[in-house]
Amino acid sequence: MKLSTLLTAYGDDTIQFQALDQCADSMNMNRGVTKITFGTEQPIGPNGTVKMGLVVWLDRNRVAQLIADEKAEASK
């Protein structure tokens, strides 16, 4: 299943997202491998976090442009 198909089926109104670099406690790079420790408000249950988290990497500049475009369209 493609990620876009999963997200569409799940529904925009019920998806939460958290920018990893904005909730990071630490970020370190060693020999080309980045290790990130982060915090979240998602509670832990017997099978891990109650809600499943996914790491999705997106081009930062493209995301900023898409958000700006959406805001511009909404203000028309």
N, CA, C and O atoms as a GROMACS GRO file, in nm:
protein
  304
    1MET      N    1   0.086  -0.118   0.000
    1MET     CA    2   0.000   0.000   0.000
    1MET      C    3   0.090   0.124   0.000
    1MET      O    4   0.188   0.130   0.074
    2LYS      N    5   0.056   0.220  -0.082
    2LYS     CA    6   0.130   0.346  -0.084
    2LYS      C    7   0.091   0.429   0.038
    2LYS      O    8  -0.022   0.421   0.086
    3LEU      N    9   0.185   0.509   0.086
    3LEU     CA   10   0.160   0.594   0.203
    3LEU      C   11   0.044   0.689   0.177
    3LEU      O   12  -0.041   0.709   0.264
    4SER      N   13   0.039   0.750   0.059
    4SER     CA   14  -0.069   0.843   0.028
    4SER      C   15  -0.205   0.773   0.031
    4SER      O   16  -0.304   0.832   0.075
    5THR      N   17  -0.212   0.649  -0.014
    5THR     CA   18  -0.336   0.571  -0.010
    5THR      C   19  -0.376   0.543   0.134
    5THR      O   20  -0.493   0.556   0.170
    6LEU      N   21  -0.280   0.504   0.216
    6LEU     CA   22  -0.307   0.478   0.357
    6LEU      C   23  -0.360   0.604   0.427
    6LEU      O   24  -0.459   0.597   0.499
    7LEU      N   25  -0.294   0.716   0.405
    7LEU     CA   26  -0.334   0.841   0.471
    7LEU      C   27  -0.472   0.887   0.424
    7LEU      O   28  -0.552   0.936   0.504
    8THR      N   29  -0.500   0.872   0.296
    8THR     CA   30  -0.631   0.910   0.242
    8THR      C   31  -0.740   0.823   0.304
    8THR      O   32  -0.845   0.873   0.344
    9ALA      N   33  -0.714   0.692   0.310
    9ALA     CA   34  -0.813   0.600   0.367
    9ALA      C   35  -0.833   0.625   0.517
    9ALA      O   36  -0.945   0.615   0.567
   10TYR      N   37  -0.726   0.658   0.586
   10TYR     CA   38  -0.733   0.682   0.730
   10TYR      C   39  -0.813   0.808   0.761
   10TYR      O   40  -0.893   0.810   0.854
   11GLY      N   41  -0.792   0.914   0.681
   11GLY     CA   42  -0.868   1.038   0.695
   11GLY      C   43  -0.786   1.151   0.756
   11GLY      O   44  -0.729   1.136   0.864
   12ASP      N   45  -0.782   1.263   0.685
   12ASP     CA   46  -0.707   1.380   0.731
   12ASP      C   47  -0.750   1.430   0.867
   12ASP      O   48  -0.668   1.478   0.945
   13ASP      N   49  -0.879   1.419   0.898
   13ASP     CA   50  -0.930   1.476   1.022
   13ASP      C   51  -0.887   1.397   1.146
   13ASP      O   52  -0.905   1.445   1.258
   14THR      N   53  -0.831   1.278   1.128
   14THR     CA   54  -0.790   1.198   1.244
   14THR      C   55  -0.639   1.175   1.251
   14THR      O   56  -0.591   1.106   1.341
   15ILE      N   57  -0.564   1.232   1.158
   15ILE     CA   58  -0.418   1.216   1.157
   15ILE      C   59  -0.354   1.330   1.235
   15ILE      O   60  -0.391   1.446   1.219
   16GLN      N   61  -0.258   1.295   1.320
   16GLN     CA   62  -0.177   1.395   1.389
   16GLN      C   63  -0.035   1.382   1.337
   16GLN      O   64   0.006   1.272   1.298
   17PHE      N   65   0.039   1.491   1.334
   17PHE     CA   66   0.180   1.478   1.299
   17PHE      C   67   0.264   1.564   1.390
   17PHE      O   68   0.217   1.662   1.450
   18GLN      N   69   0.389   1.526   1.400
   18GLN     CA   70   0.484   1.590   1.491
   18GLN      C   71   0.616   1.600   1.415
   18GLN      O   72   0.670   1.498   1.372
   19ALA      N   73   0.667   1.721   1.399
   19ALA     CA   74   0.795   1.739   1.329
   19ALA      C   75   0.908   1.687   1.418
   19ALA      O   76   0.928   1.736   1.530
   20LEU      N   77   0.981   1.590   1.369
   20LEU     CA   78   1.082   1.522   1.449
   20LEU      C   79   1.189   1.617   1.502
   20LEU      O   80   1.227   1.608   1.618
   21ASP      N   81   1.237   1.707   1.417
   21ASP     CA   82   1.343   1.797   1.464
   21ASP      C   83   1.293   1.901   1.563
   21ASP      O   84   1.374   1.964   1.632
   22GLN      N   85   1.161   1.922   1.571
   22GLN     CA   86   1.106   2.018   1.666
   22GLN      C   87   1.078   1.955   1.802
   22GLN      O   88   1.057   2.027   1.900
   23CYS      N   89   1.076   1.822   1.810
   23CYS     CA   90   1.052   1.755   1.938
   23CYS      C   91   1.175   1.675   1.982
   23CYS      O   92   1.167   1.595   2.076
   24ALA      N   93   1.287   1.698   1.915
   24ALA     CA   94   1.409   1.623   1.946
   24ALA      C   95   1.470   1.669   2.078
   24ALA      O   96   1.478   1.789   2.106
   25ASP      N   97   1.511   1.573   2.158
   25ASP     CA   98   1.589   1.602   2.279
   25ASP      C   99   1.736   1.612   2.244
   25ASP      O  100   1.809   1.693   2.301
   26SER      N  101   1.780   1.528   2.150
   26SER     CA  102   1.919   1.533   2.103
   26SER      C  103   1.927   1.480   1.961
   26SER      O  104   1.850   1.394   1.921
   27MET      N  105   2.024   1.533   1.887
   27MET     CA  106   2.054   1.486   1.752
   27MET      C  107   2.205   1.480   1.740
   27MET      O  108   2.275   1.579   1.763
   28ASN      N  109   2.255   1.364   1.702
   28ASN     CA  110   2.399   1.344   1.689
   28ASN      C  111   2.429   1.268   1.561
   28ASN      O  112   2.356   1.176   1.523
   29MET      N  113   2.538   1.307   1.493
   29MET     CA  114   2.582   1.235   1.375
   29MET      C  115   2.718   1.176   1.404
   29MET      O  116   2.808   1.244   1.453
   30ASN      N  117   2.733   1.047   1.372
   30ASN     CA  118   2.859   0.978   1.391
   30ASN      C  119   2.880   0.882   1.274
   30ASN      O  120   2.801   0.790   1.253
   31ARG      N  121   2.985   0.905   1.198
   31ARG     CA  122   3.019   0.821   1.083
   31ARG      C  123   2.904   0.812   0.982
   31ARG      O  124   2.877   0.705   0.927
   32GLY      N  125   2.839   0.922   0.959
   32GLY     CA  126   2.732   0.928   0.860
   32GLY      C  127   2.598   0.878   0.906
   32GLY      O  128   2.504   0.871   0.825
   33VAL      N  129   2.584   0.841   1.033
   33VAL     CA  130   2.456   0.794   1.086
   33VAL      C  131   2.405   0.895   1.188
   33VAL      O  132   2.475   0.928   1.284
   34THR      N  133   2.284   0.945   1.166
   34THR     CA  134   2.223   1.040   1.258
   34THR      C  135   2.138   0.964   1.359
   34THR      O  136   2.056   0.880   1.321
   35LYS      N  137   2.158   0.994   1.487
   35LYS     CA  138   2.074   0.937   1.593
   35LYS      C  139   1.995   1.050   1.655
   35LYS      O  140   2.051   1.152   1.696
   36ILE      N  141   1.863   1.031   1.662
   36ILE     CA  142   1.773   1.133   1.715
   36ILE      C  143   1.696   1.074   1.832
   36ILE      O  144   1.634   0.969   1.819
   37THR      N  145   1.699   1.143   1.946
   37THR     CA  146   1.616   1.108   2.061
   37THR      C  147   1.509   1.215   2.071
   37THR      O  148   1.540   1.334   2.071
   38PHE      N  149   1.384   1.173   2.081
   38PHE     CA  150   1.276   1.272   2.085
   38PHE      C  151   1.171   1.233   2.188
   38PHE      O  152   1.166   1.119   2.234
   39GLY      N  153   1.089   1.330   2.223
   39GLY     CA  154   0.979   1.307   2.316
   39GLY      C  155   0.846   1.325   2.245
   39GLY      O  156   0.835   1.400   2.148
   40THR      N  157   0.746   1.256   2.295
   40THR     CA  158   0.611   1.267   2.240
   40THR      C  159   0.510   1.256   2.354
   40THR      O  160   0.540   1.199   2.459
   41GLU      N  161   0.393   1.310   2.331
   41GLU     CA  162   0.287   1.300   2.430
   41GLU      C  163   0.205   1.172   2.412
   41GLU      O  164   0.110   1.150   2.487
   42GLN      N  165   0.240   1.089   2.315
   42GLN     CA  166   0.165   0.965   2.291
   42GLN      C  167   0.191   0.867   2.404
   42GLN      O  168   0.306   0.838   2.437
   43PRO      N  169   0.085   0.816   2.466
   43PRO     CA  170   0.101   0.721   2.576
   43PRO      C  171   0.149   0.584   2.527
   43PRO      O  172   0.134   0.548   2.410
   44ILE      N  173   0.207   0.509   2.619
   44ILE     CA  174   0.256   0.374   2.589
   44ILE      C  175   0.156   0.272   2.641
   44ILE      O  176   0.106   0.284   2.753
   45GLY      N  177   0.129   0.171   2.559
   45GLY     CA  178   0.043   0.059   2.598
   45GLY      C  179   0.124  -0.070   2.592
   45GLY      O  180   0.245  -0.065   2.573
   46PRO      N  181   0.058  -0.184   2.608
   46PRO     CA  182   0.130  -0.312   2.610
   46PRO      C  183   0.197  -0.346   2.476
   46PRO      O  184   0.290  -0.427   2.474
   47ASN      N  185   0.151  -0.287   2.366
   47ASN     CA  186   0.207  -0.316   2.234
   47ASN      C  187   0.294  -0.203   2.180
   47ASN      O  188   0.320  -0.197   2.060
   48GLY      N  189   0.337  -0.113   2.266
   48GLY     CA  190   0.413   0.005   2.222
   48GLY      C  191   0.329   0.129   2.244
   48GLY      O  192   0.242   0.130   2.331
   49THR      N  193   0.355   0.233   2.167
   49THR     CA  194   0.273   0.354   2.181
   49THR      C  195   0.130   0.320   2.140
   49THR      O  196   0.107   0.236   2.053
   50VAL      N  197   0.033   0.387   2.204
   50VAL     CA  198  -0.108   0.359   2.176
   50VAL      C  199  -0.139   0.386   2.029
   50VAL      O  200  -0.206   0.306   1.964
   51LYS      N  201  -0.089   0.498   1.977
   51LYS     CA  202  -0.102   0.527   1.834
   51LYS      C  203   0.030   0.492   1.766
   51LYS      O  204   0.137   0.512   1.823
   52MET      N  205   0.021   0.441   1.644
   52MET     CA  206   0.141   0.406   1.569
   52MET      C  207   0.204   0.532   1.511
   52MET      O  208   0.136   0.616   1.453
   53GLY      N  209   0.333   0.545   1.528
   53GLY     CA  210   0.407   0.656   1.469
   53GLY      C  211   0.485   0.609   1.348
   53GLY      O  212   0.539   0.499   1.347
   54LEU      N  213   0.492   0.692   1.245
   54LEU     CA  214   0.569   0.663   1.125
   54LEU      C  215   0.667   0.777   1.104
   54LEU      O  216   0.634   0.893   1.125
   55VAL      N  217   0.786   0.745   1.062
   55VAL     CA  218   0.882   0.848   1.023
   55VAL      C  219   0.874   0.862   0.872
   55VAL      O  220   0.896   0.765   0.799
   56VAL      N  221   0.842   0.981   0.826
   56VAL     CA  222   0.831   1.010   0.683
   56VAL      C  223   0.924   1.127   0.655
   56VAL      O  224   0.912   1.232   0.717
   57TRP      N  225   1.014   1.108   0.563
   57TRP     CA  226   1.108   1.215   0.530
   57TRP      C  227   1.060   1.290   0.407
   57TRP      O  228   1.035   1.231   0.302
   58LEU      N  229   1.045   1.423   0.421
   58LEU     CA  230   0.998   1.510   0.313
   58LEU      C  231   1.098   1.623   0.293
   58LEU      O  232   1.164   1.665   0.387
   59ASP      N  233   1.108   1.670   0.170
   59ASP     CA  234   1.195   1.784   0.143
   59ASP      C  235   1.142   1.906   0.219
   59ASP      O  236   1.028   1.948   0.199
   60ARG      N  237   1.226   1.962   0.305
   60ARG     CA  238   1.186   2.073   0.392
   60ARG      C  239   1.138   2.195   0.313
   60ARG      O  240   1.037   2.256   0.348
   61ASN      N  241   1.209   2.230   0.207
   61ASN     CA  242   1.171   2.347   0.127
   61ASN      C  243   1.038   2.326   0.055
   61ASN      O  244   0.958   2.418   0.044
   62ARG      N  245   1.016   2.204   0.005
   62ARG     CA  246   0.889   2.175  -0.064
   62ARG      C  247   0.772   2.182   0.033
   62ARG      O  248   0.667   2.236  -0.002
   63VAL      N  249   0.789   2.129   0.154
   63VAL     CA  250   0.682   2.136   0.254
   63VAL      C  251   0.652   2.281   0.288
   63VAL      O  252   0.535   2.320   0.295
   64ALA      N  253   0.754   2.361   0.310
   64ALA     CA  254   0.734   2.504   0.340
   64ALA      C  255   0.657   2.572   0.228
   64ALA      O  256   0.568   2.654   0.253
   65GLN      N  257   0.691   2.540   0.103
   65GLN     CA  258   0.623   2.600  -0.011
   65GLN      C  259   0.478   2.554  -0.019
   65GLN      O  260   0.389   2.635  -0.046
   66LEU      N  261   0.452   2.426   0.004
   66LEU     CA  262   0.315   2.374   0.002
   66LEU      C  263   0.229   2.440   0.110
   66LEU      O  264   0.112   2.472   0.086
   67ILE      N  265   0.285   2.460   0.228
   67ILE     CA  266   0.211   2.526   0.337
   67ILE      C  267   0.184   2.670   0.301
   67ILE      O  268   0.073   2.720   0.322
   68ALA      N  269   0.284   2.738   0.246
   68ALA     CA  270   0.265   2.879   0.204
   68ALA      C  271   0.158   2.889   0.094
   68ALA      O  272   0.075   2.979   0.096
   69ASP      N  273   0.161   2.796   0.000
   69ASP     CA  274   0.062   2.797  -0.109
   69ASP      C  275  -0.079   2.776  -0.053
   69ASP      O  276  -0.174   2.841  -0.097
   70GLU      N  277  -0.092   2.685   0.042
   70GLU     CA  278  -0.224   2.658   0.101
   70GLU      C  279  -0.275   2.781   0.176
   70GLU      O  280  -0.393   2.816   0.166
   71LYS      N  281  -0.187   2.848   0.250
   71LYS     CA  282  -0.227   2.970   0.323
   71LYS      C  283  -0.267   3.080   0.226
   71LYS      O  284  -0.365   3.151   0.249
   72ALA      N  285  -0.193   3.095   0.117
   72ALA     CA  286  -0.225   3.197   0.017
   72ALA      C  287  -0.360   3.169  -0.046
   72ALA      O  288  -0.439   3.261  -0.068
   73GLU      N  289  -0.386   3.044  -0.077
   73GLU     CA  290  -0.514   3.004  -0.139
   73GLU      C  291  -0.630   3.028  -0.042
   73GLU      O  292  -0.738   3.069  -0.084
   74ALA      N  293  -0.608   3.001   0.086
   74ALA     CA  294  -0.714   3.018   0.187
   74ALA      C  295  -0.746   3.166   0.209
   74ALA      O  296  -0.858   3.200   0.247
   75SER      N  297  -0.649   3.252   0.187
   75SER     CA  298  -0.672   3.396   0.214
   75SER      C  299  -0.737   3.468   0.096
   75SER      O  300  -0.766   3.588   0.105
   76LYS      N  301  -0.760   3.398  -0.013
   76LYS     CA  302  -0.823   3.462  -0.131
   76LYS      C  303  -0.970   3.483  -0.109
   76LYS      O  304  -1.039   3.535  -0.197
   0.00000   0.00000   0.00000
